[in-house]
């Protein structure tokens, strides 16, 4: 598998330029190529989690960055979860807003998403500040930006999930990236990082033999299948020779490599990575259409 640094290095080598502006544009086009490839494969959007702290003064909260669809929203009061029923009709939501302003409760009942205003609204307004609301949502893929990190050594026990670093400076941003111990050679996603203790927890157990002073790489990886990561670079090189460093013949070469690679990848991986209906759409299809005349259900408000 190629990390983002590997993709950058390949582009730099093949682009035949050391112009910093050309390289910066090329790296942007690598990210564009990764995203175009995801769309071509029909890959579902990423799913992420965002937490909010309830407020007593408002029913509106900002949507997360790169938001596409909300899959679920729930509040946690003590150990009890209250799941919000999504509303899709503006007219029906106005019915909720016509209820008295004094209607407050820690029992979360309904949510209305306003993507155009980049916010979502809840009903009722929280009675208590400081409770946690959790949103599970679909999002656009985040741009890859991080260079590989290789400073220090790691110690990992076979089938363990805790990685201990020596001589390294860990950051919270490394959570979600991937670790490749040199001896094992496989990539493992990092679930969390303890910067103070110099440790990280892997999402899945380490499958290699126990190591005490192994070199490593921490990198960002494309979401696309292993063995296809050069295709985004072919796209970036196509754009590079089409514009920044115009060379029609090389542009044709990389256009051909990109398009043939995409066709092969769709045939090889498309059915494994695609889904006609993402989860939030399934729930929406199952939801009973609600008439704008239906009154809000306030029976279980605490």
Secondary structure, 3 states (H helix, E strand, C coil): CCEHHHHHHHHHHHHCCCCHHHHHHHHHHHHHHHHHHHHHHCECCEEEEEEEECCCCCCEEECCCCEEEEEEEEEEECCEEEECEEECCHHHHHHHHCCCCCCECCCCCEEEEEHHHCEEEEECECCCCCCEEEEEEEECCCCCCCCCECCCEEEECCCCCEEEEECCCCCHHHCCCEEEECCCCCEEEEEEEECCCCEEEECCCCCCCCEEEECEEEECECCCCCCCCHHHHHHHHHHHHHHHCCCHHHHHHHHHHHHHHHHHHHHHHHHHHECCCCHHHHHHHHCCCCCCCCCCCCCCCC
